[in-house]
Amino acid sequence: MLNLAKSLNMKVMIGCMTETLCAISAASQLSPQVEWADLDGNLLIKNDPYSGTKIVNGKIELNNNPGIGLIS
């Protein structure tokens, strides 16, 4: 869908609601290819068992861990 949207000169947003860092870390891998990324839904979860992508000063920060960068 991302490639099709880009081929049609469409702008793309990727987002979430209340997701754990598992889903957000996966989605964040696409974030460099979109115009807007709203991937902070894990901040609403008190007991998120995962660690991975972080939001630092409003920007998505990927890490160097393998795969989607998830640590459980």
C-alpha positions in Angstrom: 0.0 0.0 0.0 2.9 2.4 0.8 4.5 1.8 -2.6 1.1 2.2 -4.4 0.4 5.4 -2.5 3.8 6.8 -3.3 3.4 5.9 -7.0 0.1 7.9 -7.0 1.9 10.9 -5.4 -0.1 10.5 -2.2 1.2 11.5 1.2 1.2 8.8 3.8 0.6 8.7 7.6 1.2 5.7 9.8 -0.3 5.6 13.3 -1.7 3.6 16.1 -4.1 3.8 19.1 -3.0 2.0 22.2 -0.5 -0.5 21.0 2.4 -2.1 22.8 6.0 -1.4 21.7 5.8 -4.7 19.8 3.5 -3.3 17.2 5.0 0.2 17.3 8.5 -1.1 16.8 7.3 -2.9 13.7 5.5 0.1 12.4 8.4 2.4 13.1 10.5 0.5 10.5 8.3 2.1 7.8 8.4 5.6 9.4 11.3 6.9 7.2 9.1 6.4 4.1 6.1 8.3 5.3 5.3 12.0 5.8 3.7 11.7 9.2 4.2 9.0 11.9 2.0 9.0 15.0 3.4 6.0 17.0 3.2 7.0 20.6 0.2 4.8 21.7 2.4 2.7 24.0 2.7 5.8 26.3 -0.9 5.1 27.4 0.0 1.5 28.5 1.4 1.2 32.1 2.4 -2.5 31.8 3.9 -2.7 28.4 6.2 -5.8 28.6 8.4 -4.7 25.6 11.2 -2.4 25.0 12.2 -1.2 21.5 11.6 2.0 19.5 11.6 5.1 21.7 10.1 8.6 21.2 12.8 11.1 22.1 12.0 14.8 21.9 9.0 14.0 19.6 11.1 12.0 17.1 11.2 8.2 16.6 14.4 6.7 17.7 15.3 3.3 16.2 17.9 1.0 17.8 20.5 -1.4 16.4 18.9 -4.6 17.7 18.1 -7.3 15.1 14.7 -7.6 13.5 12.3 -4.9 14.5 14.6 -3.9 17.4 12.3 -5.4 20.1 13.6 -6.5 23.5 11.2 -8.6 25.6 
